[in-house]
């Protein structure tokens, strides 16, 4: 009973939570201060309610009561299974016999609040033949079962149980026959099921099963995963798969096509309703995501969904008429339809995307960007822009309006425009300059760019922006942090004002930024950028004395690791010393053991000299790698490992100055580093003099220039011993 109540609560919460969450009048990442059009929404809701009540009236089933003997029979089975007194073979026999008892009464038993829970257990434990027999017998009432609060659980359990049998190749034909029987019952009256909150969920599961996709993928349930957002913002890691949907088996393409064509084979009037219905929109979104990269099929289905002619008989391709384009623009402000258009823009073939771009969106991008729902469609439009020409058209409409978009809480549009600019390598400098002008007036210094982005809402909602200061204790703005992460993917020559702004923050502001979840990701993005080494070192030194504290936080531990990777041996020893002081507490955290192992804190504690030698060896290996393959390429960050003696000397001076400012006593490890560094400098200077003398003598004798040093991994190094510490790429 308790589990059933929990499941039913999940259904009700799913019903309430299908749309985006509103936050202070807005939704998603952006907040909109504009109020909804009450009259328009009221009329739309009234029309939808009337249509939905019509479907529900058509779907009324006369449900017979279950006799007490049947209730007692299933109750005894439930008690028997709960006692764990049945082995697997006997359990399968009991499940088969119990399913036979449901013949002719599938609807009544599946929709019973108590017995339906027992039926789920039977469907999960029975043999494949018994499962398929139950589905074939209940095919005519399967839509009614799926649209019931309790029956929907039974329907999904049956489909998930079918998926577990697909590992057996011999079961393919039997399962296909059962699925075809179910789909035949759905196609007879598809609008009833697709517009039902429970039926919509079951129908999406059925589509996934027929297509061979995983039934647990959140992307197919209408949720936007962090991977999907990272991909759209061009923050996605290159090793991740382009397609987030996982296909676990070959699927049943014929059944999928039959079901989908039956769902979409409706009148133009009904399709207009399906566009704006919350639950039918989710079904169509799932179907489109399942068909990604199937261009021929998408070119047939998407025009049907948008109610435009799929093809002109005289001309090839998709053509959107002017009146249809106007209808699409008007519906773009509807919550369900805006979700649907987002998915269409993501999966549409290039020819169809171009048609939508020029016929529907062109010259309307800014107006749609200000709408609390349509602005998400514009984000999808920008993130899927195909070429620099489209980027140029988007830029022309949005360039003069950056400040207006930020003031209206539509920072997501700005973020996606920056991301598309970096991805397409178009209008990069102009976009960055426009953002800087929106954040700072011409008379103001650009030193406050990063703080204002970190507290984007706090800054733009302040009454006196000219006197705005850092907001201590306030949560940093999510989209503002994402914008900074995108900015640090640009070439360092283009983002110097943003780099200077971040590295010039006060030490206490830098520490507070690192403790914030979004702010920590900004610091990590900066350390992973191709900014100059001195600029990164300038920021890392401000965290001195707090590495131990930061490592105890989940997000801060990642930042400490990035700092360790970005600095040279001197600062690495400082970080290791601070982590050693909190080793006991750090080892108890979830991320602590990994961080201690990655930075080899135990090695530093017991053998600091050997630890330092290993770090120097890694540094030397990297330098040899760069000398062989080149370090000036864009895929090699400029900051990693500094081996020059002058850099090490300046490093020591900066660390010492920071200690004096913070009144921290120097650690023994850094003292030892300084003494050894002085010895190394004396030895190296003497060695350099001897080398110069030898070279001059050789040149005088041969009258030829000195030969250049052979690059690392050259042919002459074959067979020679290399350093034991290999570079991990």
C-alpha positions in Angstrom: 0.0 0.0 0.0 2.7 2.4 0.9 4.6 1.8 -2.3 1.4 2.3 -4.3 0.7 5.6 -2.6 4.2 6.7 -3.4 3.8 5.7 -7.0 0.5 7.5 -7.3 2.1 10.6 -5.8 4.8 10.4 -8.4 2.2 10.4 -11.1 0.5 13.4 -9.6 3.7 15.2 -9.2 4.6 14.3 -12.8 1.3 15.8 -13.9 2.0 19.0 -12.0 5.6 19.3 -13.1 5.5 18.7 -16.8 6.2 22.3 -17.6 9.1 24.5 -16.7 9.3 25.8 -13.1 8.4 29.4 -12.7 10.7 31.5 -10.6 9.3 34.9 -9.5 7.3 35.2 -12.7 9.9 33.5 -15.0 11.1 30.1 -15.8 14.2 28.1 -16.3 17.5 29.9 -16.0 16.1 33.3 -16.8 13.6 35.4 -14.9 11.1 37.6 -16.6 9.4 40.5 -14.8 6.7 40.7 -17.5 3.3 39.3 -16.5 1.6 36.7 -18.6 -1.2 37.7 -20.9 -4.1 36.8 -18.7 -6.9 37.1 -21.2 -5.0 35.1 -23.9 -4.0 32.3 -21.6 -7.5 32.1 -20.1 -9.0 31.7 -23.6 -6.4 29.1 -24.5 -7.0 27.1 -21.3 -10.7 27.2 -21.8 -10.4 25.8 -25.3 -8.0 23.1 -24.2 -10.2 22.1 -21.3 -13.2 21.8 -23.5 -11.3 19.6 -26.0 -9.8 17.4 -23.2 -13.2 16.9 -21.6 -14.5 15.8 -24.9 -11.8 13.1 -25.2 -12.5 12.0 -21.6 -16.2 11.7 -22.3 -15.4 9.4 -25.2 -13.1 7.3 -23.0 -15.6 6.4 -20.3 -15.5 2.7 -19.6 -18.0 0.9 -17.5 -15.8 -0.7 -14.8 -17.2 -3.8 -13.2 -16.6 -4.5 -9.5 -14.2 -7.4 -8.6 -15.8 -10.2 -6.7 -14.5 -10.9 -3.2 -13.2 -14.3 -4.2 -10.9 -12.8 -6.8 -9.7 -10.2 -4.4 -8.9 -12.9 -1.8 -7.0 -15.0 -4.4 -4.7 -12.1 -5.4 -4.3 -11.2 -1.8 -3.1 -14.7 -0.9 -0.6 -14.5 -3.8 0.8 -11.2 -2.5 1.2 -12.7 1.0 2.9 -15.8 -0.5 5.4 -13.7 -2.4 6.1 -11.4 0.6 7.0 -14.4 2.7 9.8 -15.4 0.3 8.7 -19.0 0.6 8.6 -19.7 -3.2 11.5 -20.6 -5.4 12.0 -19.2 -8.9 10.4 -22.1 -10.8 7.3 -22.3 -8.6 7.1 -18.5 -8.7 6.9 -18.5 -12.6 4.1 -21.2 -12.5 2.1 -19.2 -9.9 2.5 -16.0 -12.0 1.3 -17.8 -15.2 -1.7 -19.3 -13.4 -2.6 -15.9 -11.9 -2.4 -14.1 -15.2 -4.8 -16.7 -16.7 -7.3 -15.7 -14.1 -7.3 -12.1 -15.5 -8.5 -13.2 -18.9 -11.5 -11.2 -19.9 -11.1 -9.0 -16.8 -7.8 -7.3 -17.6 -9.2 -3.8 -17.3 -11.0 -4.3 -14.0 -8.0 -6.0 -12.3 -5.4 -3.6 -13.8 -7.2 -0.5 -12.6 -8.0 -1.8 -9.1 -6.1 0.3 -6.6 -4.8 -2.7 -4.6 -4.8 -5.7 -7.0 -3.0 -3.7 -9.6 0.1 -3.7 -7.4 0.0 -7.5 -7.3 -0.5 -7.6 -11.1 2.7 -5.6 -11.6 4.6 -8.2 -9.6 3.1 -11.0 -11.7 4.1 -9.3 -15.0 7.6 -8.9 -13.8 8.0 -12.5 -12.7 6.2 -14.4 -15.5 7.6 -16.1 -18.6 7.7 -14.3 -21.9 4.8 -16.3 -23.5 2.6 -15.6 -20.5 3.5 -11.9 -20.7 2.8 -11.6 -24.4 -0.5 -13.5 -24.0 -1.7 -11.0 -21.4 -0.8 -8.1 -23.6 -2.6 -9.6 -26.6 -5.7 -10.4 -24.6 -5.7 -6.8 -23.2 -4.9 -5.1 -26.4 -8.4 -3.7 -26.9 -8.5 -2.2 -23.4 -4.8 -1.3 -23.2 -5.4 2.4 -23.9 -8.0 2.5 -21.1 -5.6 0.7 -18.7 -2.8 3.2 -19.6 -5.0 6.2 -18.9 -5.9 5.1 -15.4 -3.9 6.2 -12.4 -3.3 2.6 -11.2 -3.5 1.0 -14.6 -0.7 3.1 -16.0 1.7 1.5 -13.5 0.6 -1.9 -14.8 1.1 -0.9 -18.4 4.6 0.5 -17.8 5.6 -2.6 -15.8 4.5 -4.8 -18.7 6.5 -2.8 -21.2 9.6 -2.8 -19.1 9.3 -6.5 -18.5 9.2 -7.0 -22.3 12.4 -5.0 -22.6 14.2 -7.4 -20.3 13.5 -10.3 -22.6 15.0 -8.6 -25.6 18.4 -10.1 -24.7 17.1 -13.4 -26.2 17.2 -13.1 -30.1 14.5 -15.8 -30.4 12.0 -13.6 -28.5 12.1 -10.8 -31.1 9.2 -12.0 -33.2 7.0 -12.8 -30.3 7.5 -9.4 -28.7 6.9 -7.7 -32.0 3.6 -9.4 -32.4 2.5 -8.3 -28.9 3.6 -4.7 -29.5 1.7 -4.6 -32.8 -1.5 -5.8 -31.1 -1.1 -3.0 -28.5 -0.4 -0.3 -31.1 -3.4 -1.4 -33.2 -5.7 -0.6 -30.2 -4.0 2.7 -29.7 -4.1 3.9 -33.3 -7.9 3.4 -33.4 -8.4 6.4 -31.1 -4.9 7.9 -30.5 -6.1 11.4 -29.3 -7.6 10.0 -26.2 -4.4 8.5 -24.9 -1.9 11.1 -26.2 -3.7 13.9 -24.3 -4.1 12.0 -21.0 -1.5 12.7 -18.3 -1.0 8.9 -17.6 -1.5 7.7 -21.1 1.1 10.2 -22.4 3.7 8.7 -20.1 2.9 5.1 -21.1 2.9 6.1 -24.8 6.4 7.6 -24.5 7.7 4.4 -22.9 6.1 2.4 -25.7 7.8 4.7 -28.4 11.2 4.2 -26.7 10.7 0.4 -26.6 9.7 0.3 -30.3 12.7 2.4 -31.2 15.2 0.4 -29.1 16.1 3.3 -26.8 16.7 3.0 -23.0 13.5 3.4 -21.1 15.1 5.4 -18.3 16.7 8.2 -20.4 15.7 11.6 -18.8 16.0 13.4 -22.2 13.1 11.3 -23.4 10.9 12.3 -20.5 11.1 16.0 -21.3 13.9 16.8 -18.9 17.0 18.8 -19.9 20.0 17.1 -18.5 23.2 19.0 -17.6 24.9 17.3 -20.6 22.3 18.6 -23.0 22.7 22.2 -21.6 26.5 21.9 -21.8 26.3 20.7 -25.4 24.0 23.6 -26.4 26.4 26.1 -24.7 29.4 24.6 -26.3 30.8 23.7 -22.9 30.5 19.9 -23.6 33.6 17.9 -23.4 34.8 16.4 -26.7 35.0 12.9 -25.5 31.2 12.7 -24.7 28.9 11.2 -27.2 27.0 13.7 -29.4 23.8 11.8 -28.9 22.6 11.6 -25.3 20.0 8.9 -26.1 21.2 5.4 -25.4 19.9 2.6 -27.8 20.0 -0.7 -26.0 18.7 -2.9 -28.8 17.7 -2.8 -32.5 14.1 -2.0 -31.8 11.0 -2.6 -33.9 11.2 0.1 -36.7 8.0 -1.1 -38.5 5.9 -1.0 -35.3 7.4 2.4 -34.4 6.5 3.8 -37.9 3.0 2.3 -37.6 2.4 3.8 -34.2 3.7 7.2 -35.0 1.9 7.5 -38.3 -1.3 6.5 -36.5 -0.8 9.2 -33.9 -0.1 12.0 -36.4 -2.8 10.9 -38.9 -5.3 13.4 -37.6 -7.1 16.4 -39.0 -5.5 19.8 -39.1 -7.9 21.0 -36.4 -6.8 18.2 -34.1 -3.1 18.8 -34.8 -3.6 22.5 -33.8 -4.8 21.2 -30.4 -2.0 18.7 -30.1 0.5 21.5 -30.6 -0.5 23.3 -27.4 -1.6 20.4 -25.2 0.9 19.7 -22.5 0.9 15.9 -22.7 0.6 15.4 -26.4 3.5 17.9 -26.9 5.7 15.7 -24.7 4.8 12.6 -26.8 5.8 14.4 -30.1 9.0 15.7 -28.5 10.0 12.1 -27.5 9.2 10.8 -31.0 11.3 13.6 -32.6 14.3 13.0 -30.3 14.2 9.3 -31.1 14.4 10.1 -34.8 17.4 12.4 -34.6 19.6 12.2 -37.8 16.9 10.4 -39.7 16.5 13.3 -42.1 14.1 11.8 -44.6 11.6 10.8 -41.9 11.9 14.1 -40.1 11.3 16.0 -43.3 7.9 14.3 -43.5 6.9 14.4 -39.8 7.9 18.0 -38.8 5.8 19.7 -41.5 2.8 17.6 -40.3 3.4 18.8 -36.7 3.8 22.4 -37.8 0.7 22.1 -40.0 2.5 23.3 -43.2 2.8 21.6 -46.5 5.6 19.0 -46.4 6.5 19.6 -50.0 5.6 21.5 -53.0 4.8 19.3 -55.9 6.5 21.6 -58.4 9.5 22.3 -56.2 11.6 20.1 -54.0 12.0 20.6 -50.3 9.9 22.0 -47.5 8.2 25.3 -48.0 6.4 27.3 -45.2 3.7 29.6 -46.4 3.4 33.2 -45.0 0.1 32.5 -43.1 1.6 29.3 -41.5 4.7 31.3 -40.4 2.4 33.8 -38.7 0.6 31.1 -36.9 3.8 29.5 -35.7 5.0 32.9 -34.4 1.8 33.5 -32.5 1.9 30.0 -30.9 5.6 30.4 -30.0 4.5 32.1 -26.7 2.6 29.0 -25.6 4.4 26.9 -23.0 3.8 23.5 -24.6 4.4 24.6 -28.2 7.6 26.5 -27.3 9.0 23.2 -25.9 8.0 21.5 -29.1 9.7 24.0 -31.3 12.9 23.8 -29.3 13.1 20.1 -30.0 12.3 20.7 -33.7 15.1 23.1 -34.0 17.5 20.6 -32.4 16.7 17.7 -34.7 15.6 19.4 -37.9 17.7 18.7 -41.0 19.7 21.7 -42.3 17.3 22.5 -45.2 14.3 22.6 -42.8 16.2 24.6 -40.2 17.1 27.2 -42.9 13.5 27.4 -44.0 12.3 28.0 -40.4 15.1 30.5 -39.8 14.3 32.7 -42.8 10.5 32.3 -43.0 9.6 32.3 -39.3 12.3 33.8 -37.1 14.1 36.4 -39.3 13.3 39.9 -38.1 11.5 38.6 -35.1 14.4 37.3 -33.0 14.6 40.2 -30.6 10.9 40.4 -29.9 10.7 36.7 -29.2 13.8 37.0 -27.0 11.9 39.2 -24.6 9.0 36.7 -24.1 9.2 34.5 -21.0 8.6 31.4 -23.1 9.7 32.2 -26.6 13.2 33.3 -25.4 14.0 29.6 -24.9 13.1 28.9 -28.5 15.5 31.6 -29.5 18.2 30.0 -27.4 17.7 26.8 -29.3 17.7 28.7 -32.6 21.0 30.3 -31.8 22.7 27.1 -30.4 21.8 25.3 -33.7 22.9 28.0 -36.1 24.6 26.4 -39.1 26.9 28.9 -40.5 28.5 32.4 -40.2 25.8 34.0 -42.4 23.1 33.0 -40.0 25.2 34.2 -37.1 25.5 37.5 -38.9 21.8 37.9 -39.2 21.3 37.0 -35.5 24.0 39.5 -34.6 22.3 42.3 -36.5 19.1 41.9 -34.6 20.5 41.4 -31.1 23.8 43.4 -31.1 22.3 46.8 -30.1 20.1 45.2 -27.5 22.5 43.4 -25.2 21.8 45.7 -22.3 18.1 45.5 -22.8 18.2 41.7 -22.8 20.3 41.6 -19.6 18.0 44.1 -17.9 14.9 42.1 -18.8 16.5 38.9 -17.3 17.1 37.3 -20.7 20.8 36.6 -20.1 20.4 33.1 -21.5 20.0 34.6 -25.0 23.3 36.5 -24.6 25.0 33.3 -23.3 23.9 31.3 -26.3 24.9 34.1 -28.7 28.4 34.2 -27.2 28.6 30.4 -27.4 27.6 30.3 -31.1 30.0 33.1 -31.9 32.9 31.1 -30.4 31.7 27.9 -32.1 31.3 29.4 -35.5 34.3 31.8 -35.1 32.2 34.7 -36.2 31.7 38.2 -34.6 33.8 37.1 -31.6 35.4 40.4 -30.9 32.1 42.3 -31.5 30.1 40.1 -29.1 32.6 40.4 -26.4 32.8 44.2 -26.8 29.0 44.5 -26.9 28.8 42.5 -23.6 31.4 44.8 -22.0 29.5 47.9 -23.1 26.3 46.5 -21.7 28.0 45.9 -18.3 30.1 49.1 -18.1 29.5 52.6 -19.5 32.1 54.2 -21.7 33.3 56.3 -18.8 33.7 53.4 -16.4 36.7 51.1 -16.0 36.4 47.5 -17.3 37.8 46.3 -14.0 34.3 45.4 -12.7 33.3 43.2 -15.6 33.7 39.8 -13.8 32.1 40.8 -10.5 29.1 42.2 -12.3 28.7 39.0 -14.3 29.0 36.9 -11.1 26.2 38.9 -9.5 24.3 39.7 -12.8 20.8 40.0 -11.3 22.0 41.8 -8.2 23.8 44.4 -10.4 21.0 45.1 -12.9 18.3 45.2 -10.3 20.2 47.8 -8.2 18.9 51.3 -8.3 22.2 53.0 -8.6 24.4 50.9 -10.8 27.3 53.4 -10.8 27.8 52.8 -7.1 27.2 49.1 -7.1 29.7 47.0 -5.1 30.4 43.4 -4.4 27.5 41.6 -2.7 29.0 39.5 0.1 27.1 36.4 1.1 24.8 36.6 -1.9 24.5 33.6 -4.3 26.2 34.1 -7.6 24.0 34.2 -10.7 24.0 30.9 -12.6 23.8 32.2 -16.1 26.3 34.9 -15.3 28.8 32.2 -14.2 28.0 30.3 -17.4 28.7 33.4 -19.5 32.1 33.8 -17.9 32.9 30.1 -18.5 32.0 30.6 -22.2 34.2 33.8 -22.4 37.2 31.9 -21.1 37.0 29.5 -24.1 37.8 32.4 -26.4 41.3 33.3 -27.4 43.2 35.1 -24.7 43.9 38.1 -27.0 40.2 38.8 -27.2 39.3 38.5 -23.5 42.0 40.5 -21.8 39.6 42.9 -20.1 37.7 39.9 -18.6 40.9 38.2 -17.5 42.2 41.4 -15.9 38.9 41.9 -14.1 38.9 38.4 -12.6 42.6 38.5 -11.5 42.3 42.0 -10.0 39.6 41.0 -7.5 40.4 41.3 -3.9 41.7 38.1 -2.2 38.6 37.8 -0.1 36.4 38.1 -3.2 38.4 35.5 -5.0 38.0 33.1 -2.0 34.3 33.7 -1.9 34.0 33.1 -5.6 35.8 29.8 -5.2 33.4 28.7 -2.4 30.4 29.3 -4.6 29.4 26.4 -6.8 29.0 28.5 -10.0 32.0 30.7 -9.1 34.3 27.7 -8.6 33.5 26.6 -12.1 34.4 30.1 -13.4 37.8 29.8 -11.7 38.3 26.3 -13.2 37.4 27.6 -16.6 39.9 30.4 -16.3 42.7 28.0 -15.2 41.9 25.7 -18.1 42.0 28.6 -20.6 45.0 29.7 -22.7 45.6 32.8 -20.6 49.2 33.8 -19.7 50.9 31.9 -16.9 51.5 35.0 -14.8 47.8 35.9 -14.9 46.9 32.5 -13.6 49.6 32.6 -10.9 48.3 35.9 -9.8 44.9 34.4 -9.1 46.2 31.2 -7.5 48.4 33.1 -5.0 45.3 34.9 -3.7 44.0 31.5 -2.5 47.1 30.7 -0.5 46.2 29.8 3.1 42.7 28.5 2.0 43.6 25.5 -0.1 42.9 23.2 2.9 39.6 24.8 3.6 38.5 24.7 -0.1 39.5 21.0 -0.5 37.0 20.0 2.2 34.1 21.2 -0.1 33.0 19.1 -3.0 33.2 21.9 -5.5 36.3 23.4 -4.0 38.3 20.2 -4.3 38.0 20.4 -8.1 39.3 23.9 -8.0 42.3 22.9 -5.8 43.1 20.2 -8.3 42.9 22.7 -11.2 45.2 25.1 -9.3 47.7 22.3 -8.6 47.8 21.4 -12.3 48.1 25.0 -13.4 51.0 26.1 -11.2 54.7 25.1 -11.0 56.6 23.2 -8.4 57.0 26.0 -5.9 53.3 26.6 -5.6 52.5 22.9 -5.8 54.6 22.5 -2.6 52.5 25.2 -1.0 49.3 23.5 -1.9 50.6 20.1 -0.7 51.6 21.6 2.6 48.2 23.1 3.3 46.4 19.8 2.3 48.7 17.9 4.6 47.5 19.9 7.5 43.8 18.9 6.9 44.6 15.4 5.7 42.7 13.7 8.5 39.5 15.6 7.8 39.9 15.5 4.1 40.2 11.7 4.0 36.7 11.5 5.5 35.1 13.4 2.7 33.8 11.8 -0.5 36.3 13.5 -2.7 39.2 13.5 -0.3 40.8 10.1 -0.9 40.9 10.9 -4.7 42.5 14.3 -4.2 45.0 13.0 -1.7 46.0 10.2 -4.1 46.1 12.5 -7.1 48.4 15.1 -5.5 50.4 12.3 -3.7 50.1 14.0 -0.3 51.4 10.9 1.5 54.5 10.9 -0.7 55.0 14.6 0.2 54.6 13.9 3.9 57.1 11.1 4.1 59.6 11.9 1.3 59.3 15.6 0.4 62.5 15.6 -1.6 61.5 12.6 -3.8 58.0 14.1 -4.2 59.6 17.3 -5.4 61.8 15.4 -7.8 58.8 13.6 -9.3 57.0 16.9 -9.8 60.1 18.3 -11.6 60.3 15.2 -13.7 56.7 15.6 -14.8 57.5 19.2 -15.7 60.6 18.2 -17.6 58.7 15.5 -19.5 56.0 18.0 -20.5 58.7 20.5 -21.7 60.3 17.8 -23.9 56.9 16.9 -25.3 56.2 20.5 -26.2 59.6 20.9 -27.8 58.9 17.9 -30.0 55.3 18.7 -31.0 55.1 22.4 -30.3 53.5 24.3 -27.4 52.1 27.2 -29.4 49.2 25.3 -30.8 45.7 26.2 -29.7 45.1 22.9 -28.1 48.0 23.3 -25.7 47.3 25.7 -22.8 50.0 28.2 -22.2 49.9 27.9 -18.4 50.9 24.3 -17.8 54.3 23.8 -16.2 56.8 26.6 -16.1 60.4 25.4 -16.1 62.4 28.5 -16.8 64.7 29.5 -13.9 63.6 33.1 -14.1 60.0 32.0 -13.8 60.8 30.0 -10.7 62.7 32.9 -9.2 59.8 35.3 -9.8 57.5 32.7 -8.4 59.4 32.6 -5.2 59.3 36.4 -4.9 55.5 36.5 -5.4 55.0 33.7 -2.9 57.2 35.5 -0.4 55.3 38.8 -0.9 52.0 37.1 -0.4 53.2 35.6 2.8 54.3 38.9 4.1 50.9 40.4 3.2 49.0 37.6 4.9 51.3 37.4 7.9 51.7 33.6 7.4 55.0 32.0 8.5 56.9 30.3 5.6 56.7 26.5 5.5 59.7 24.4 5.8 59.0 22.9 2.4 59.2 26.3 0.7 62.4 27.1 2.6 63.9 23.9 1.3 62.7 24.8 -2.2 64.3 28.2 -2.0 67.7 26.8 -0.8 67.8 24.1 -3.5 66.7 26.6 -6.1 69.7 28.9 -5.2 72.1 25.9 -5.5 70.5 24.9 -8.8 70.9 28.5 -10.1 74.6 28.6 -9.2 75.3 25.2 -10.8 73.3 26.1 -13.9 75.0 29.4 -14.3 78.4 27.8 -14.1 77.3 25.1 -16.5 76.1 27.7 -19.0 79.5 29.4 -18.9 81.3 26.2 -19.6 78.9 25.3 -22.4 79.3 28.7 -24.0 83.1 28.4 -24.0 83.0 24.9 -25.5 80.6 26.1 -28.2 82.8 29.1 -29.1 85.8 26.8 -29.4 83.9 24.4 -31.6 82.6 27.2 -33.9 86.1 28.7 -34.3 87.6 25.3 -35.2 84.9 24.3 -37.7 83.8 27.7 -38.7 80.2 26.4 -38.7 77.2 27.3 -36.6 76.3 25.2 -33.6 73.8 22.4 -34.4 70.3 22.7 -33.1 69.0 20.5 -30.3 67.2 17.4 -31.5 63.5 17.4 -30.7 62.0 15.0 -28.2 61.0 11.6 -29.7 63.2 12.2 -32.7 64.8 9.3 -34.5 68.1 9.4 -32.7 66.3 8.8 -29.3 65.1 5.3 -30.4 66.6 2.7 -28.1 67.7 5.2 -25.4 66.2 5.3 -21.9 63.5 7.9 -21.4 62.3 9.3 -18.2 60.2 6.9 -16.1 57.4 9.4 -15.5 55.3 9.3 -18.6 53.0 12.2 -19.6 49.3 11.3 -19.2 47.2 13.0 -22.0 
